[in-house]
Amino acid sequence: MSTFLKYRELQLLAAIVVLVALISLRVPGFALPASLGNVYNDTSILIILALGQMCVILSKCIDLSMAANLALCGMVSAMLNATFPGIPVPLLILLVVVLGGLLGAINGLLVWKLAMPPIVVTLGTMTIFRGSIFLLSEGKWINAHQMSAAFKSFPRDAFLGLPVLSWISILAIAVMFVVVGRTALGRSFFAVGGNANAAVYAGIDPGRTRFVAFVLSGALSGLAGYLWVSRYAVAYVDIALGFELDVVAACVIGGVSIAGGIGSVPGAVLGALFLGVIKNALPVIHVSPFWQLAISGSVIIVAVAFNARAERKKGRVILRRAEAAA
């Protein structure tokens, strides 16, 4: 049992299983494979964004502009498709991924070169990105009838029993697992977030590392922008308004420390899935939308408290070892 409790991911996975089991007592069909597949598909965009946010938080920063980046890239993809419906969908996806990466690079440069606090930078760019959507679209919506069939169908097309949207999130998980856990860049995220001064002595540039984290976060936001707009077949100014809070919550619930240097890809994914199960289950069991917000907020507070307690306990263990060695 003590070994089990050391692993946050296993605890979270067990919590998800228990939650699904409890919901199934009220709604028997909820635990069916088809239903769980729909829950995963509904959570795919949150998973993609949580992976990007995880990289930023690991480096001891935060990106509050992700949802606005998503909205701007989504609007650009919809406008391009409406104006030039012949553009191949893969090329369109590539364009918005590059655009999202460039928007993320703006955040990264301001944090790196001007040493501005990340929360201030991303709050500012969040507002700028939202304003840019209004200027580009003149406040108008782009609806389903203005979008090409290929544009709308791509994330919904099934492959081996799963929608393409789900497969894209699975691919993103696999890529980020390798990047974060198996490359020098991933180790740099942990080093900079854990102790930036020590990272410098190890030959790591904290500013450049954080810049790359913001670019990754932005690129994944751009990808999510197309997926969001094409899946729901509508683009408007307030797309994903407030969704950045869900993204941060998914990371925190998954054990990614806001203080930086602690976290994992499985944790971020499971945190997103935990939120996804809650958000899909509460309406099914007829919980009021107001209570849904209260429950989601309570889960976030409990997760933050759990993380803080675990980090304090870890610190005490290190101090005891140092005292024993002395």
N, C-alpha and C positions, 0 to 999 in steps of 0.2 A: 504493500500500500504506500509506503514512504517513497518508493521508486516511482510509483504512479503519480504521486502528488508533485514530484519535481518537474514534470513535463506539462507546461501550460496547454500545449496543443491537445494532449490526451484528455485533460480535464475539460477543455472546451468541446471536444468531439463527444465526450460522454454527456455533457450538458445538452448538446444538440439532439443526441439520441433520446435522452429522457424527455426533452421538450416535444419532439415529434411523437413519442409514445403517449404523452399526456394529451396532446391535441387529438390523437387518433381515438382516444376514449370518447371524445365529444363528436368528432367527425371521422368515422371509420375509414373513409376513402383517402384521407390525407397522407397515409403512409404507403400508399400504392406507388410502385415505380414510376408510373406515368405522372402522378401528382408531384412526386419529389423531383422528377425531371423538369417539370414546369417551374417549380420553386428555384431550381438551379438556374434555369434559363432566365427567369425574372431577375436573378441576382447577378448575372454575368457582368453587366456593365459596372455594378458596384465593385465586383471583384477586380476588374481591370483597373479601375481608378484607385482602389485600395493598394494595389501593388505599386503604383507610381507614388502614392503618398507615403508608403512605407519607406521607400528609398530616401525621400526627403527627410522624414522624421528620424530615420537612422543616423543621418548626418547632422542631427540636432537643429533642424529647421522645420518649417511647416509651410504648406502651400494651400492657402485659402482661396486661390483663384481657379482651382481645378474645374469646378462646375461652370464658372463663367467662360473658361477656355473651351470646355465641352460645348457650351451653348453657341459660342462664336464660330467654332469650327463646324458645328452642325448646321448653322444657318448658312455658312459659306458653301458647304457641300450641297445643301438644298437649292440655293440660288444658282450654283453652277449647273446642277442637274436640270433645273427648270429652264435655264437659258440655253444650255448646250446638252440636250438629252442624249446625244450620241457619244459623250465621253464614257469610256469603259469604266465600270465600277471599280476594278482594281486600281486604275490610275487615279480615280477620284479619292479613293481611300489613301493612297500614297500622298496625294496633295494635302489632305487635311492632317495626316500624321506629321508631315513636314511643317505645316502651318502651326500645329499645336506645339511641336518642338521649338519653333522660333519664338512663340509666345512664352514658353517656359524658359527659353534662353534669356528673355528680357528680365524675368525674375532673378535668374541666376547671376546675370551680370550686375544687377543692382546690389544684390547681396554680396557678391564677390568683390567687385571693384570699388563700390562706395561704402562697403561695410555697413549697410542699412539693415535694421532688424527684419528678419523674414516675415514676421506677422504684419508689420507695417507695409512692407513692399507688396505682399500678396493681397492685402486689403485694398491697397490703391489700384493695383492692376485688375483686381476683380471688378471694381467700379468702372475702370476704363474699358475693359472687355465688354461689359454689359452695355455701356453707352455706345460702343462701336457697333454692336448688333442693331441697335435702334437706328443709328445713322445709315448703316448699310441697307437695312430693310425698310426704312422710313416707317417703322412700326407695323408693317404689314405682315400677315401670316403667309406661309407657303403651305398649301394643303395637299392632300393626297392626289387630287386630280391634276396637279401641276407637276407631279413627280413621275418619272418613267417607271414602267413595271419592273425592270431589272433593278433599279435603285431601291424599290420597296421590298422586293422579294428576296434579295440576297441574304439578309440575316435570318429570314424565316425558312429558307430552303433546308430540307432535311438531308442529313448524311449519316448513315449507319444508325438511324433512329433518333438522332439528336439534331436540333436546329444548328445552322452554321454559327449563329451567335454563341451558342454554348461551346462549340469547337474552338472558336476564336479565343474565348476566355481560357479554355484548357491549354491552348498553345501559349498564351501569355503567361500562364502559371509555370509551364515548363521552361520557357525562356528565362523568366525572372528567377526561377529556382537555380538555374545554371549561373546566371549573372551574379546574383547575390551570394550564392553559396560556393561557387567554384572558380571565381575569377579574382584578379587583383583589385578590380574596381569594387566588387562587393566587399572585400576585406577593408578597402579604404573607407567605405560608408561607415562600417562599424568602428574603425580606428578614429575617424574624425569625430563621430558622435560620442565615443567613449572618452577621448581626451585629445583635443585638437593640438595642444602643445606637444604632447608626446608623439603625435602623428607626424609633426614637422621633423622631429629628429629621426623618424623612420623613413624620411624622404617623400612624404605624402604632402601635397599642397591642399590644405583644407578648403580654400576658396574654389579651386578648380574642381575638387571632388563634389562640392555642393552645387556648383554650376551644372555638372553632368547630371546630378540627381534631379535638378529642376527641369533639365531638357528631357530626361526620361519621363518625368511626371507629365510634362506638357505634351509629349508625343502620344502617350497613352490616353490623355484627355482628348486629343484630336481624333484618335481612333474611336473612342467612346462617343464623340460628337456625331460622327456619321452613323454609328450603330443605333444611337438613341433616336435620331431623326428618321432614319429609314424604318426602324421597327414600329414607331408610333405614327409614322406617315404624316407628320406635321412639324413645322418649324416656326417658332415665334420668339419674342424677346425674352420671355421669362422661362425658357427651357431650363429644367433642372435647378430652379431657384431654391437655394438652401441645401442642395444635395451635398455640398462640401462638408456639412456637419455629419452626414451619414458616413462619408468616406473616412473622416477622422475617427468617428466612433468605431467603425469596423476595425481600424488599426489598433485602437486602444483596447477594445474587447479582445482582440487577438494577441495581446501581450506586447505590442510595440510600445516602448517607453517614450513618452513625450520628451523626456530628458535626453534622448538619443542613445545610440550604441547598443540597444537591446531590441530584438525582434526577429521574426522569421517569416518566410513566404507562407508556409503552412498556417502559421498563426493569423496572418492577415486574411488569408482565404477563409479560414474557419470563422473569423470574426465577422466577415461579410456574410457568410452563410447563416450564422446565428441571427444576424439582423434580418436577413432575407426570410428565414423561417418565421420570425416574429411578425414581420410586416405582411406576410402572406396568410398567417394563421389568424391574427386578430380580427380581420374583417369577416373571415369564415365563421368564427364563433360569435359574431355579432357584438364585438366590443366597440364602444363608441370611439369615433375618431379622436376626441379629446383625451380619452383614456389611453389610446394608442400612443399619442405623443408623450403622455406622462410615463407610461411603461417604458418606452424607448429611452427617455431621459434618465429614468431610474437605473436602467441597465448600464448606461454609460457611466453614471456616477459610481456604481458598484465596481465596474471594471477598473476605473481610475483608482479607486481606493484599494482594490486588490493589488494593482501594479505597484502603488506606492508602498504598501505594506511589504510586498515581496522584495522590493529594492532596499528598504530599511533593514530587513532581516539579513539580506545578503551583505550589507555593509557591516552589520554587527558581527557576522561570521568572520569577515576579513579582519576586523579589529581584534577579535579573540585569537585568531591565528598569529597575528603580528605580536600580540602580548605574550603568547606562549613561546614564540621563537626568541623573544627578548629574554 
